[in-house]
Amino acid sequence: MLFCPTCANCLIIQLDDQGNNKWSCHTCPYEFPIVRQMTTRQHLKRKEVDDVMGGEDSWKNVDSTDVTTFYRCTNGKCAFQWKEN
């Protein structure tokens, strides 16, 4: 994916008058002829992911903790809340 150096919009491939491919911008008159095959490979470094559940310690009580279900009335005037267990 290439971006226009003038307006920073994404360039698309179109045919020019001679039937050759070119990079073209939809918003400005920028055009770049494609004369050979273009390939670019960019390896991205993965971010370190934090443990959402809180690590291994949070899994210790999974089997022993009862499930609690929360409810709320969808009537705008009521909006009563309750839970089971």
C-alpha positions in Angstrom: 0.0 0.0 0.0 1.4 3.3 -1.0 0.4 6.8 0.0 0.4 10.1 -2.0 3.4 12.3 -1.1 1.3 15.4 -1.7 -2.0 14.7 0.2 -1.2 11.4 2.1 -4.2 9.6 0.6 -4.0 5.9 -0.4 -2.8 5.5 -4.0 -4.6 3.1 -6.4 -3.4 1.4 -9.6 -4.9 2.6 -12.9 -4.0 2.3 -16.5 -2.4 5.3 -18.3 -3.1 6.3 -21.9 -0.6 3.7 -23.3 -2.1 0.8 -21.3 0.6 0.7 -18.7 -0.1 0.6 -14.9 0.5 3.7 -12.8 -0.1 4.7 -9.2 -2.7 7.4 -9.1 -4.3 9.6 -6.4 -8.1 10.2 -6.3 -7.9 13.6 -4.6 -5.0 15.3 -6.3 -3.3 15.0 -9.8 -0.4 12.9 -8.5 0.6 10.0 -10.8 3.6 7.7 -10.6 4.3 5.3 -13.5 5.0 1.6 -12.7 7.9 0.5 -14.8 8.9 -2.7 -12.9 7.5 -5.0 -10.3 7.4 -3.3 -6.9 7.6 -5.4 -3.7 8.2 -4.3 -0.1 8.2 -6.5 2.9 8.0 -4.9 6.3 8.3 -7.0 9.4 6.4 -5.6 12.4 7.5 -6.2 15.9 4.7 -7.6 18.1 3.7 -5.7 21.2 4.0 -7.3 24.6 0.5 -8.2 25.7 -0.6 -7.8 29.3 -2.5 -10.7 30.9 -6.1 -9.5 31.0 -7.3 -11.9 33.6 -4.5 -11.0 36.1 -2.0 -13.8 35.6 -1.9 -17.4 36.9 -3.1 -16.4 40.3 -6.6 -15.4 39.0 -7.2 -19.0 37.7 -6.7 -20.6 41.1 -10.3 -19.8 42.3 -12.1 -20.5 39.0 -13.4 -23.9 40.0 -14.4 -22.9 43.6 -16.2 -19.6 42.8 -20.0 -19.8 42.1 -21.4 -18.1 39.0 -23.3 -14.9 39.7 -25.7 -13.7 37.1 -26.7 -10.0 37.0 -30.0 -8.7 35.6 -31.4 -5.3 34.8 -34.9 -4.4 33.7 -34.9 -2.9 30.2 -37.9 -0.7 30.9 -36.4 2.8 31.0 -38.6 3.9 33.9 -38.0 0.8 36.0 -34.3 -0.1 35.5 -34.5 -2.5 38.5 -31.3 -4.5 39.1 -30.9 -7.9 40.8 -28.6 -10.9 40.8 -28.9 -14.6 41.3 -26.4 -16.5 43.6 
